[in-house]
Amino acid sequence: MANVILYARFSPRPNSNECDSVDKQIAEMEEYCLRYNHAVIAKFSDEAMSGSDADRPGLWDCIYALKKDYIMLIRSWDRLARDSYLAEIIQMQVKKKGCTILAISQESTSQDKLARRL
């Protein structure tokens, strides 16, 4: 059993009614944790915040809450960051705490691949 902290982000956009809400992302990650017998320790989110914005309170609270060997669970890599430099900073902070980031979605865009090049 792994200890997991969930992080979800919802982008501000004109077609927001067509996008996945934070609640939907959290529900998908909770289902994943049930399926793989992971313990959900905490849940953090940022609503209506861009993935290129470094000033996301939910993200940094999530990273702060991580303890050694925890997993930071995201639905997909684009929920973590939309900027490769920011993605690298986030991944370095998580790694420094002795933790890993796991995305439950296997779908990947070229931007996602840039975000997880570490």
N, C-alpha and C positions, 0 to 999 in steps of 0.2 A: 504494500500500500504506500502510495506517495502522498506527501502533503502538497496541496496545490492552492495557489492564490489566483483568482480569476481577474482578468482585466478586459473591459469592453470599451469601445469608443464609437460614438455616433457623429458623423460629419454634418456640418451645416450645409444645406443645399436646397435649391428650389424644389426638387422632386423628393423631399424627405419622406413623404408618405409611401414611396416605393422602396425605401431603404430599410435595412434591418435595424431595428431598434436595439438599444442596450439590453432591454429585457429579453428580446429574442436571442441575442448573442449569449447572454448569461444562461438562459434555459438550455441552449445547445451545449454549452460547456458543462453544465451540471449533468446533463444526460450522458455526456462522454465520461465524466468522472464516475457516475454510477456504473456504467458499463465496464470500466476498468478498475473499479474498486479504489478510487483515489479519494482522499479526504479533502473536502473543500474547507480551507482554513478561513478565507476571507474573500470578499468580492469588492472590486473597485471599478469605477467607470468615469468617463468624461462624456458629457452630452453636448452636442452641437459644437464640437471642437475639431479643428483640422489636424490631420496626422502630420502636418508639417510644423505645427505649433509645439514648441518645446515646453511652454508654460501650461502644463496639464496637471492640475492638482491630483486627480485620481491616479494618473500614471506614476507620479513620484511617491505618492502614499503607498501604492502597491509595491514599488521597489523597496521602499523603506521597511515595509512589513515582512519582506522575504527573510527567511532564516536559512542557514546552511542546508543544502540539499533539497530545498523546496523547488517546486516547479511553478513558473509564472505561465499560466495558460491563457492563450488568446485564441479567438476563433480563426483568424487568418492574419498573415503577416502585414497586410495593409492596415489592420487595426492598430498595429504597433507604431508605425511611422511611415510617412510618405516621402521622407528625405533620407538618403543613404547615410549622410553624416550624423543625423539625429539617431537613426537606427543603430549605428555603430556605438554611439555614446550610451544608449540605453542598454545594448547588449553587453558592453564593457562593465557597466554598473551592476548588472545582474550577475555576470560572471565573477566579478570581484567579491560578491556576497556568497560565492560557492553554489550558485543556483543556475538553472537553465530555463530557457523559454521554449515552449512547445505550442505550435499552432495545430488545432484539430482539423482544419481544412487542408486537404492535399492540393487544392487548386493553387496554381502559382502563376503570377505574371512576371514579366521581366523586371518590373519595379520591385516586386516581392523578393526576387532573387538578389537584387542589389541590396535590399534591406537586410538580408541575412547572410551576407558574404563572410562574416566572421566564423 
